[in-house]
Amino acid sequence: MSTDDSARGTWRDSALTRVLGSAFGWFAGALALTLLYQAVSELAALGGFCARGGPYVIAVECTDAIVVFAPGSILGGLVAVFVGAVLAQGFGTPVLAFAWPALFVSLAVSFFTTFFISGDLSGLLIGILFVAMGLAPLVLLLRAAPQRMLLGRVDAQGRPFWEAHPARAHLLSLRRPPEPGENHPSVGDWMLSLGIAIASSVGGIALGVVWFTAVATAAGA
């Protein structure tokens, strides 16, 4: 192995890389989801349909905030969450496991809001469907790997955790889960994993609200 390969391996497997990967995944995921939620909510307020550009007369024109954030938040969020999970390498509360439920449940809230404001029954039905689509995978994952869903599989140094109830295969499994190790998780391990997920999510949500509001305000000025 060359010196360069060794250096890259050391950087890739460092505790800092895992911690920053987990933080980035949660921050970027929360940011993207917040922007998407606000764009969908604004679209619902316009009646559920809008357009911009083209040779035809547009009945309802999309706002700048919808045009800017609706498409980019979906793709950008998926890429950012995936990159964060790859860098975290099993450390921390797994953002990929919560991304799907968070997406569908947040969109369900938008449909429920539409139902309560306008009385549109389709909003209620779609909202219930989205809640089921979001929570069903989460329940499966929590039952199959309760500790890994909250703590992660390894600590910041990459040492596999001991598990009282080892993770098992489930309907969404692509392969058998890796075996647990002998590293008993400490209170500090729990605080670090959950603290990163919570703090990073709050930061992403706050930035998403400020960013969306700034674009919407500038467009209306």
N, C-alpha and C positions, 0 to 999 in steps of 0.2 A: 504494500500500500504506500502511495506517495505521501509526502508531507501535506500537499494540498488536499488530498482525500481525507487525511486524518483531521485536518483543520475543519473541513466541511462537516465531518461526522460529529466533531465536538460541538460545533455551533448548533447543528440540527438536534442534538440530543440534550442540549443544556436546559436547566430548569427555567432560565429566563425565557427561552423560546416557548416552552410549554405554557408558562404563565401569561405571556403576551399573546400567544395564540388563543387561549381561552378568553382573555379579556377582549381581544379584537373581534372574535366571533360573536360574543354576546352584545358588544357595543354596536357593531355594524348591523347585526340582525335586528336589534331593537330599533335602531335608526331607520332602517329600510321598512320595517313593519309599521312604524309610526307614520312615516310619509305615505305609505300605501293606504293605511286606514283613513287618514285625513283626506286623501284624494278620492277614495271611494265614498266617503261621507259627503264630500262636496258634490260629487257626481250624483249621488242620491238626492241631494237638495235641488239639483237642476231637473229632476224628473227621471234620472236613471239613464239618460242618453244625451250625448253632445258630440259635436264634430267641429273641425276647424280645417280651413283650406279646401281646395277642390273647386271645380267649376259650377257646383250646384249651390242653390240658396240654402243656407243653414238655419234651421229653426232655432236651435239652441247651441250657442257657441261655447266650446270648452274654455275654461279659465286658464290662465297661464300656469297656475299651480298644478292643475290636472295634467296639462300637456307636459310639464317638466318632470313631475314625480311619478305619475301612474305607471308608465312603461319602465323607467329606469330603476324604480325601487324594487321591482320584482326580480329582474335579472341581477342587478347589483347586490341585492340581499342574498340571493342564492350563492353567488360566487364568493361573497365575503364570508358567509357562514361556512362554506366548504373549506375555504382557505384557513379560517380559524381552527376548524376541527382537525385539519391535516397538521397544522403546527402544534396544536395541543397534544396530539398523540395519545389520547386516552386520559389526559389529565383534566380535572375539573368537571363540573356539571356539564354534560354533553349538550351543546347547543343544537346539534343536528337532530337529536331526539325530541327536542321541544319546538323546533322551528315549524314543523307541519301542524301540530296542534295549535300553536299560537296564531298561525296564519288563518286557519279556518275559523277558530273561535272569535278572533277579532273581526273578521268579515261577517260572521253571524251577528255580532253586536250591531253592525251597520244595518243589516236587514231587519233586525228587531226594532231598531230605532225608526226605520221607515214605516214599519207596521204600526207602531204606537203613535206616530205623528199623522200619517195619512190614512191609516186603517186598511192598507193594502194587504190582503190575506196572503198573497204570494210572498211578501217579505217575511211573514211568520213561518211559513212552510219551508222556505229556503234557509232561514236562520236555524230552524230545528235540524234540517239536513246537514248543514255545515257544522253544527255542534257535534252531531254524531260522527261525522267524518273526521273531526279534529280529536275528539276524546277517545274514540275506539282504539286507535293505535297507541295512544298514551297509556291507556289502561293495560294493554297487552305488554308494553315495555316495562311498566312499573311492576307488574306481576312477575315478569321473567327475570328482571335484573333490578331489584329495588335499590340496592346500595349504589350500583354503577349509575343509575339515573340521577342521583343526587350528588354523589361524591366523585364519581369518575372511576376509572379502572386502575390508574397508577397515581403515585404522588408526583410532586414537581420534579423529583430526580429520576422519575421513570420506573420506580420500584412498584411492582404489582401489589395491590392491597389484598389482605386476607378478608374473606367474606363469610359471615355466618350462614348466609343462604347464597351459595354460588350461582352466578347467572346461568340460565338455561336457554335452550333454543325456543323460539316461538314462531308464530305464523309469518312474521316479517323477517325472520332470520335468513341471511344469505349463506351463512356458515356457522359452525359451532363456535360459541364464545370462547375466548382464551381462558385458560385455567387461572384461578386466583393465586396469589402469592402468599407469603408469610408475613408481610408487612402490615401489622395491625394499625388501622387508622387512628390518629390522635384527634383530640378536640381541635388542635391547630389545623389539621388537614381538612376537617369539616368546615371550619371557619374560613379557610383560604378559598376552597372550592365554591362554597355558597356565597361568600363575600364578593368574589370576583364576578360571579353571575349577576348578583343583585345590583352591585354598584355600577357595573358596566351597562346593564340594561337601563338603569335609571338615567345614566348619562346619555345613552343613545336616544331614549324617549325625549329627554329635555331638549337635546339638539334638534331632533326631528320636529318638535312643536315650534321651536324658535325659527327654524329654517323655513318651514311651510308658511308660517305666519308672515315672515319677512317677504317671501315671494308673493303671497296673496295680497299683502298690503301695498307693495310696490306696484303691482299690476292695477290696483284700484285707485292709486294716487293720480 
